[in-house]
Amino acid sequence: MTEPLYRLEGITKDYGERQILQIDSLTIRRREALALVGPSGAGKSTLLRLLNFLETPTNGRIQFQGVSFSADQPLPLPLRRRVTTVFQRPFLLNRSVSANVRYGLRLRGRRVETQAVEAALEQVGLLALAYQPARTLSGGEAQRVALARALVIQPDVLLLDEPTANLDPQNVALIENIVATLNERRGTTLILVTHNIFQARRLAGRAAFMLDGRIVELSDSAAFFNNPRDPRTAAFVRGEMVY
């Protein structure tokens, strides 16, 4: 069995008096592709932010590569930088497309190689826009720039929050092919939040259904989509409205 990359134990996340997340136990393996699915407000994006150490759990402990992370114990910066997220609404600097892709390398104090930046932009189909101001991009183009910025730093873990929400079918296929290749050939651990059941089927080796801040069901994709155990999971997979 592949060595665990993350271990979550007794995790809760509260905002004021409202509890958003309650994860009793979760293990994520190295090199796997895990899809988090469920209705809006289920806690998927909050879990993703915890996995990228952007927020601390209210209670409980997260272990990443054997190192603990909690409200009282920050994770060392070199470990945090092995993980990156592409958000549904990415933040881009008011600079050129190329400068945005270079930013992650500069932030990490790494040498910026023009060839690597151009290769990342070519992968996402935006090399022709390298010197265009980022503020002029469409929402879908901005998402692809954010993915290129993640690709160029070669993270161990890539977290994706609805990465194709603003893209047309051709670019959805492009992005899915890129992240699948990263997972299969480079061994990048992929954790994907998506409302698209078909996308989860295509990309994930395991899938988790989240509802009301909890994981209702977690299993290999074949079992999850073809023979779910929980009736709420079954209803969601069938396309029914689950709240």
Secondary structure, DSSP 4 states (H G I P E B T S, - for coil): -PPEEEEEEEEEEEETTEEEEEEEEEEEETT-EEEEE-STTSSHHHHHHHHTTSS--SEEEEEETTEEEBTTBPPPHHHHTTEEEE-SS----SSBHHHHHHHHHHHTT----HHHHHHHHHHTT-GGGTTSBGGG--HHHHHHHHHHHHHHH--SEEEEESTTTT--HHHHHHHHHHHHHIIIII--EEEEE-S-HHHHHHH-SEEEEEETTEEEEEEEHHHHHHS-SSHHHHHHHTT----
